[in-house]
Amino acid sequence: MTWAAHDRVLLVGDRDQSLTTALSQAVPAMPLVHVPNVFDAIAELHAGRFAAVLAPVEPIERRPEPAVRVLREVAGGAQLILFGHPTLEPLARKMMDFGVDDYFVTPASPTELRQMFQQPRLRVAEPPADEPEGVIGAASLTERLSTLTGLPLGEIVLDALLQHPQAALSTAVGQINARIGPTLRLVHDVSGQSPPTVADGMVALSHPVRTDTGPAGTLHLLLPRDEDEASARHALAQLALLLGRCAALDERHRRLQKLAITDDLTGVYNARWFRHFLDRILDRARQRRFPVTLLLFDIDNFKHYNDQYGHGVGDEILRQTAMLMKRCSRDHDLVARIAGDEFAVVFWDNEPPRVPRDPTATTVARVPQTPLQIAERFRRMIQSKEFTALGAQGQGRLTISGGMAVYPYDAQTPQDLIEAADRALMFGAKKGGKNSIFLVGDADDEGGGPS
């Protein structure tokens, strides 16, 4: 960890000043704020920001989980590091499961503290010319861990976030492993299982990875059994801290992406993502030669419900309609609200239809059976569903009209497919009396015919 001149550290306890003296010798430029107990520490944390909090294990050992939880909450982004007598090391290690970032035993020498607090970013030294790139030579683990402290983690994490925003954490771990292997290896486990199986002569050290919202798995470091475990634990703690921030950014990216492509009211996809998805799935359909069926539908006489019952009831109808359509469709199909009470469903499959629409037909129908069945089932379900917001007479009052078109039979481009389905909706289902699904080309009239 690199400590800037303005990075303050909060030291709790240390009645005999031994740790304060050792820290001053180890990192003279470190601004140190000393408080006598945890209560004063909480007050200081509320009053200002700190880069790290050093707290003794002993006062919180009776109720470690709630005590650490409170400290973790008020510490915010600061590191929470425990210290204590060697007999308390098992407890300190256990507290890492509750939110502690690292620990060390006392008395701590200036050299040990310097190694812990004055290490710059983790980095691997350049390999000798006769060794493969990314492989550390036959140096001792202590030497390898000291060179680990120069690893350009900032660059690795930033590159992973930019190049692989949906898998930044796993990408960063892979890039680190490419530089520190084969003697050392990181494993990020999100399943909550026990440490990975290690070969003879190896040991696995573990440290929880956390984000602002909670746990993000466990980081394991596999290393030779006869090497310096204390140094390895400190290095692992720093890695887990940075990778936790990487995971937090990854989570934030996912949340922002979801907000950008989701309709606020109904929770289904929005019009922007619908058009993007339709472009993408038609490109795939051209390459792999499978049909794509587009259903556009709206709620019949929706303005009447808004006018009679109010917009709150209208919003509830839209939400229930969207959820009902999602229940009827398959997991890989896309359901989107594209405007007002208008919805779109993209049905796609990479297998051709096996069963003709007409059992007496000798050729396979151009419209896959499953989308037809889904659309009709949905139309019947919404007509029979009891919408409690409409009162005692709510059941059986709501109907939908839809238009359906199929790539490649009815259109070759996304826009043409949308226009074909919209014509079937407006000039087929609506003009035909509503409460129906019309398919392009299923009748000789302008809009098609009812399913």
N, C-alpha and C positions, 0 to 999 in steps of 0.2 A: 504494500500500500504506500502511495506517495502522500506525504503530509505537507500541505501548503502552509505558509506562514499564518494564514487566517483561520486554519482549521483548529477549532477549540476541542479539547478533550475534557470530559467530566469524570473526575476520579472520586469515587464514593468510599468512605472509610479511611483505611491506611492511617491508623492512629499513631503508629510509631514513625511515620514519614519515610519508611524504608523504600516503599515503592515509588514515592514521589522523587526521592533522591536518585534512584536507579533510572527512572524515566528522564529526569533532567540530564543525567549523564549520557543516556542512550540517544535521546533526540532533543538536543538543547533548544531548538527553535519551536518546539511544540507548546502552544499556549495551553496551560493546564489550569483547570478550575477545580478546586478541592472543596468537597462538602462532607460533613460528618456521617450522614445517614441517608437511607433511601428516600425518606420523606422530603428532605431538603433537595435531593436529586430530582424528584418529580417537580418540585417548584422551579428549579433551574431550567429543566427541560421545557416547562410551559413558558418560561420567560424568554428563551432564546434557542438558537440552533447549535448543535454540536456535531462534530464528525464521528465521535465515538463516546461510549459510556463504559467506564471500567467499574464494575461493581463486585464486591466480595460475595463469595458463595455462602458463607456462614449465616448471615442474618436472614437469608431467604430460604434456607434449607428445609424449614419446617413445612412451609407451604410454597414449594418452588413454582408450581405451574401458575397459580394466580398471580404471584409476585412477578414472575417473568412476563406474564401477559400484560400486566399494567405497565411495566418498564418498556416493553416492546411497543406498546401503544403510544406512550408519550414520547418515546425516543424518535418516532417517525423513521426517517431514512438513516439515522445514525447507527453505527455498528454497536452491538451490545456484547461486551466482552467481560467474562467473569474471571476472577482470580481467587486463589485460596491455597491452603495447605495441601500437600500431595495426597493426604488421606481423603480429601474431598473431590479428587479428580473424577471418580466414577459418577458422583452426583452432578458435577459440572458437565460431564459428557452427556448425561441424561437430559440436562436442561437444554441442550441444543435441540432436542425434540420439541421444546416449548417455545423456541424463538430466539435462543442465544446464537450469536454468530461465531464466537470462538471463546477459548479460555486458555489460561496458562497457570502454572503452579508457582507458588512463592516459597522461599525467597527467589526472585527472578533477577538474574544478572543483567547488567547493562547490555552485554553482548546478545543475550536472548531477546531482550526487548527491542534492541536495534534491528535484529533479524525480523521481528514480528511487525514493527511499526515503520521502519525506514526502508523496507524493500520497495523498489519501484515496481512497475507493472511486470507481470509474469512474462518472461520471454525465454526462448531457448537460444543458447549460444550458437554461432555459426558452426556447422559440422566441419571436421577436417576434410581436406580435399579428397582423400582416398575413401571417404565414407559416403553412403547414399544420403541425399538431401533429406532432412527431417528426422534423421536417426542420431541419437546421442551416443557418444562413444562409451568406452568402458570405464568412465569415471565413476566415482562413488556416488551414491544417491545424494549425499550431502552436497556434493559439487553440482549434481544435476538440479537439485532443488534450488540452489543459489542461482543457477543460470535460468531456471524457470522464472525467476522474478523479473526477467527482462522481456518476457513474452508479450508481444503487442496485442494484449487482450482487447483494447479499445478498437483497434483496426479489425480484429477478428469478429467481434460482436457487431460492429457497424456494418461490415461486409455481409454478415449473415442476415442482419435485419433488412438490408437493402436488396440482396439477391434472393433471399428465401424468406419472405416475411411471414409465411404460413408455417415455417419450420425452423425459425431462427435458432432456437436453443439446441436442437439436435445437430444443426449445421455447425454451430460454434463448437460444440463438443467434438464433432468429427474433425474439424480443422485443428483443434488443440491436440487431439490424438495423433494427427499426422506429423506434428512437430515434436512430441515428447516420446513417441513409441520407439522401439517396441518394449522397452523395459518397464515403462510406466504406461498406464492406461486408465482413462476416465470412462465411467459408465453412468449414464443418467437414467434412473429408474423412476417411472411415474406410477408403477403398479402397486407400490407399497409392499413389495415382497422383501424377503431377507436379502442380505448382500449376495452378489453373484458368486458362483463357484470359482475358486481360484486354484491354480496349479500348485503342486508341492513347492515349498520354499517361498511362496508368495502370501501376501496378506491384503485384505481389503479394508480400507478406512472409509468411513461414511460421514456425510454431513448433509443435513436437510437443505433444500433449496426453497426459498420463499419469495413471494411477490407481495405487493401491497394488499392483495385480497386474500392471501392465505398460502398454504403449502403448494409447492410445485414439484413434488417428487424428492428424490434423494440422489445426491452425487456421490459415487463411489470412486476411490482411487486405489488401483491395484499396483502394488510395489513389492520388491523383495523383502522377505521377512526380517532379514538381519540388518536392515538399514535404519536410519534415524527417523523414528516414527513421529517424534514431536515436531520436527521441521515439516514433515509431510502433512501433519494435521493443520499447521498454520497455513501452508500453501493451499490446501484443500478448502479451508475456510474462506480464504480470499477468492478462490475460484467460485465457490458456491454463492458468495455475496454478489459477485459481478454477473454470474449467470442468472441469479434471481432477478436482477434488474433487466437482463436481457429477456427473461420470460415475462416480466411485467410489461415491457414494451411490446412484446409479441401479443400478449393478451389485449393490450390497449389497441393495437392495430386491428385485431379481430373484432373487437367491439365497435370500433369506428367503421370498419368495413360493413359490419352487419347493419349499423345505423344507416349507412349510405345506400344500401340495397333493399332495405325493408320498409314496408308501408307502416307508418306509425300506428294507425288505427287498428288494422286487422292482424298485423304480424306476419302476413305473407309478403312475397317479394313485391317491389314497386315497379312502375313502368320502365324506369331506366334499366333495371337489371333484366326485365323481361325482354327488351329489345336486344340487349347485349347477349343474353343467353340464346335467343332465337337465331341471331347471326352465327354464333359459335356452333350450335347444334346442327344447323343446316350445312355448315362447312364439313362437319364430321359425317353427316348423312351422305354428302356427295362422295366422300372418300370411301366410306364403308358400305354404301348402297343399302340404306334402310329408310323406311318412311318416317315422316314426322307429321303428326296430326295436331292442328291448332284449333282449339275451341274458344270462341269469344261468347260470353253470355252476360246478360244484365238482369236485374230484378224487375219484373213487370210492375208498372205503375208505382215505382219507388217514390216518386214525388208525393203521391197520395199519402203514403205512410208518414213521410216527414211532415206534411201539412196537418194531418189529423192527430198524430201522436207526439210530434216534436222531434227535433234533431237528435236528442239523446236516444230515443227509441230507434230512430233510423240508424244511428251508429251501432247500436247493439245488433240490429238485423244484419248489418254489413259484417260485423265480427263473427256472428254465428254462421253466416253464409260461407265466409272464407274457411272457417274451421271445418265445416261440414264437407266442403269440397276437398280439403286436404285429407280428411278421413276416407273419402271415396277414392282418391287417386293413389297411385303407387309412389313409393319413396323417391324414385328417380324422376318422376314427372314434376313439372314446375307449375305452381299456382301463383298468380300475381293479380293484384288490384291495379288497374291501369288508369282509371279515372272514375270518380263518383261511385256509382253502383255497377260499374263495368269491370269485369274480370276476364283474365285470359288463363288458359291451361294449355301447356305444351306437353303432349304425349309423345314419347319416342321409345323406340326399341331397336336393338340391333339384329333382331330376328324377324323374318318375313311372316306374315299371317299364315297359319297352318289350316285354318278352318274357313270355308267360304261363308259370307254373310247369309246367303240363301242356301239352305241345305240341299236344294235340288240343282244348284248351279254346278257347272262343270269347271269353272275357273275360280281362282282365288279372288276374293273381293279386294278392291284397291284400298279400302279403309280397314285398318286392323280392327278385329272384333273387340279387343279389350277397351280401347278408348270409347267406342260406341256404348258398350255395356256400362262403363263408368259414368258417362254423361247421362245416360237414361236413368241409371240408378240414382244419381245425384238429383235429377229433376223430380223423380218420384219421392225421394226422401225429403227434399225441401218443401214439397207440397203437403206432405203428411206430418212434418215436424211441428211440434207445438211451440210457438214463440210466445213465451210467457209475457214478454213486454207488450204484446198486442192485446192482452186481457183474456177473458174467458173464451172469446171467439177466435183466438189466435191460430188454432190448428186448422190447416187446410186452406188458409187465405193467401199464402205466399206462393208465387210461381216465378219461374225464370224462363227466358227465351234465349236460345243459343244458335250460333252458326258455326259450322265445322268445315275446315278445308284441309287437304292433305298434300304434303310435298312427297314426291315430285309430280303428282298427277294434276293438281289444280294450280300450282304456281311453282316457280323456280327460285324466287328470291324472297327474303323475309318480308319486304314491303308488299309484294304481290300476294303472299300468303295471308297477310293481315287483311288486305283489301278483299280477298276472296271470302274469307270467313266473315268479314263485316257485311258484305253483300248478302250472304246467306242469312245472317242474323236480321238485318233490316228488311230485306225484301222477301225473305222466306218465312222465318219464324214470326216476326212481328206482323207482317201483312196477312199471314195465314191464321191469325187469331191468338198468337202468343202461346205460352206454356208448351213449347215444343223445341226440339233440336233439329235444325235443318242442315243437310249436307249438300255441299256444292255438287251440282251435276246429277243429283238423284231424282230429278223430275224435269219435265220439259219447260216448266214455267221459269220465270226470271230468277227466282231465288233458289230453286232446288226443291227438295221434298222433305217431309218430316221423317225422322228416324222411327 
